[in-house]
Amino acid sequence: MDALIKKAFYFIPDISGFSGFLENTTIEHSIHIISELLEILLDNNILKLELAEIEVNALFIYSEKDIKNNKIEEQTSRMLNAFRNHLPNYETQRIFNCGARATAIDLKIKLLVHFGRLDFIHVKNIKKPYGKDVNRIWITRFDLCQ
């Protein structure tokens, strides 16, 4: 029976420092910056992981493919470097005159990686990963954000 159980590689890039950033930035500017940073992460999704959800300041992406450790490391490095290399633009380009330019440079990224069982929940025409392993990832993410 275990042969029928699907497995997945789960990957969550999460922007840290989000709450403080949001409190010190106008909503229009925070939307621009956070969406731009999430897009940079997606643009560097070299493993073509499937986007399950955007969770305000994090991406929940996964793959049913068997992914080797060196490819996971490559994916992690690629997103981390793209994120870090982009942040100084907010300081040097002085795009905004609010707290955005002062606090965007302090944003960080953490990457959660997990391999586990894959089940899906279907609600209307939306299909999302579901189950104990997915729940464990979100609990870990919540604990790390405390």
C-alpha positions as CSV (number, residue, x, y, z in Angstrom):
1,M,0.0,0.0,0.0
2,D,2.9,2.4,0.7
3,A,3.9,2.2,-3.0
4,L,0.7,4.2,-3.8
5,I,1.5,7.0,-1.4
6,K,2.8,10.1,-3.2
7,K,5.7,12.0,-1.9
8,A,6.7,15.6,-2.5
9,F,9.5,18.0,-2.0
10,Y,8.1,21.1,-0.3
11,F,10.0,24.5,-0.4
12,I,9.0,27.7,1.3
13,P,11.0,30.9,0.8
14,D,9.8,33.2,3.5
15,I,10.7,36.9,3.9
16,S,11.7,37.7,7.4
17,G,11.3,41.1,9.0
18,F,8.0,41.6,7.3
19,S,6.0,42.8,10.2
20,G,8.4,45.6,11.1
21,F,8.7,46.5,7.5
22,L,5.0,46.7,7.0
23,E,4.6,49.0,10.1
24,N,7.2,51.5,8.8
25,T,6.2,51.6,5.1
26,T,3.1,52.9,3.3
27,I,0.9,50.1,2.1
28,E,1.4,51.0,-1.6
29,H,5.2,50.8,-1.2
30,S,5.2,47.7,0.8
31,I,3.0,46.0,-1.7
32,H,5.4,47.0,-4.5
33,I,8.5,45.8,-2.7
34,I,7.1,42.5,-1.3
35,S,5.5,41.6,-4.7
36,E,8.8,42.4,-6.5
37,L,10.8,40.3,-4.1
38,L,8.4,37.3,-4.4
39,E,8.6,37.7,-8.2
40,I,12.4,37.6,-8.0
41,L,12.1,34.4,-6.0
42,L,9.7,32.9,-8.6
43,D,12.0,34.0,-11.4
44,N,14.8,32.0,-9.8
45,N,12.7,28.8,-9.4
46,I,15.2,26.8,-11.5
47,L,13.6,23.5,-10.5
48,K,10.3,24.6,-11.9
49,L,8.6,23.9,-8.6
50,E,4.8,24.3,-8.7
51,L,3.3,27.3,-6.9
52,A,0.6,26.2,-4.4
53,E,0.1,29.4,-2.6
54,I,1.4,32.9,-1.9
55,E,1.1,33.5,1.8
56,V,1.6,37.3,2.1
57,N,5.4,37.3,2.5
58,A,6.1,33.6,1.5
59,L,5.8,31.3,-1.4
60,F,4.6,27.7,-0.9
61,I,6.0,25.7,-3.8
62,Y,6.5,21.9,-4.3
63,S,7.4,19.2,-6.7
64,E,6.4,15.6,-7.0
65,K,9.7,14.9,-8.8
66,D,12.6,13.2,-7.2
67,I,15.1,16.0,-6.6
68,K,18.7,15.3,-5.8
69,N,20.4,17.1,-2.9
70,N,22.8,19.1,-5.1
71,K,19.8,20.4,-7.1
72,I,18.1,21.5,-3.8
73,E,21.3,23.3,-2.8
74,E,21.5,25.0,-6.2
75,Q,17.8,26.1,-5.9
76,T,18.4,27.4,-2.5
77,S,21.6,29.3,-3.4
78,R,19.9,30.8,-6.5
79,M,17.0,32.2,-4.7
80,L,19.1,33.4,-1.7
81,N,21.6,35.2,-4.0
82,A,18.9,36.8,-6.2
83,F,17.1,38.1,-3.1
84,R,20.2,39.4,-1.4
85,N,21.6,41.0,-4.6
86,H,18.3,42.9,-5.2
87,L,17.9,44.4,-1.7
88,P,20.6,47.1,-2.1
89,N,18.6,48.5,-5.0
90,Y,16.0,49.9,-2.5
91,E,18.7,51.8,-0.7
92,T,20.7,53.1,-3.6
93,Q,17.8,53.9,-6.0
94,R,15.8,55.8,-3.4
95,I,12.6,54.7,-5.1
96,F,10.4,55.8,-2.2
97,N,10.5,58.7,0.3
98,C,8.8,56.8,3.1
99,G,10.2,54.2,5.5
100,A,10.5,51.7,2.7
101,R,13.9,52.6,1.5
102,A,15.3,52.6,5.1
103,T,13.7,49.3,6.1
104,A,13.6,47.2,2.9
105,I,17.4,46.7,3.1
106,D,16.8,44.9,6.5
107,L,14.5,42.3,5.1
108,K,15.9,38.7,5.2
109,I,14.9,35.4,3.7
110,K,14.6,32.0,5.3
111,L,14.1,28.9,3.2
112,L,12.2,25.9,4.6
113,V,12.7,22.6,2.9
114,H,10.8,19.4,3.6
115,F,10.2,16.0,2.0
116,G,7.0,14.2,2.9
117,R,3.7,12.7,1.9
118,L,1.7,14.5,-0.7
119,D,-2.1,14.6,-0.6
120,F,-4.4,17.3,-2.0
121,I,-7.5,19.0,-0.9
122,H,-9.9,20.2,-3.6
123,V,-12.2,23.2,-3.0
124,K,-14.2,24.3,-6.1
125,N,-11.5,24.5,-8.8
126,I,-8.6,25.0,-6.4
127,K,-6.2,22.1,-5.7
128,K,-3.7,22.5,-2.9
129,P,-1.3,20.2,-1.0
130,Y,-2.8,19.0,2.2
131,G,-2.1,16.8,5.2
132,K,0.2,16.2,8.2
133,D,3.4,17.0,6.4
134,V,2.0,20.3,5.0
135,N,0.8,21.2,8.5
136,R,4.2,20.5,10.0
137,I,5.8,22.9,7.5
138,W,3.4,25.7,8.4
139,I,3.9,25.1,12.1
140,T,7.6,25.2,11.7
141,R,7.3,28.4,9.6
142,F,5.1,30.0,12.3
143,D,7.6,29.0,15.1
144,L,10.5,30.5,13.1
145,C,8.6,33.8,12.6
146,Q,8.0,34.2,16.4
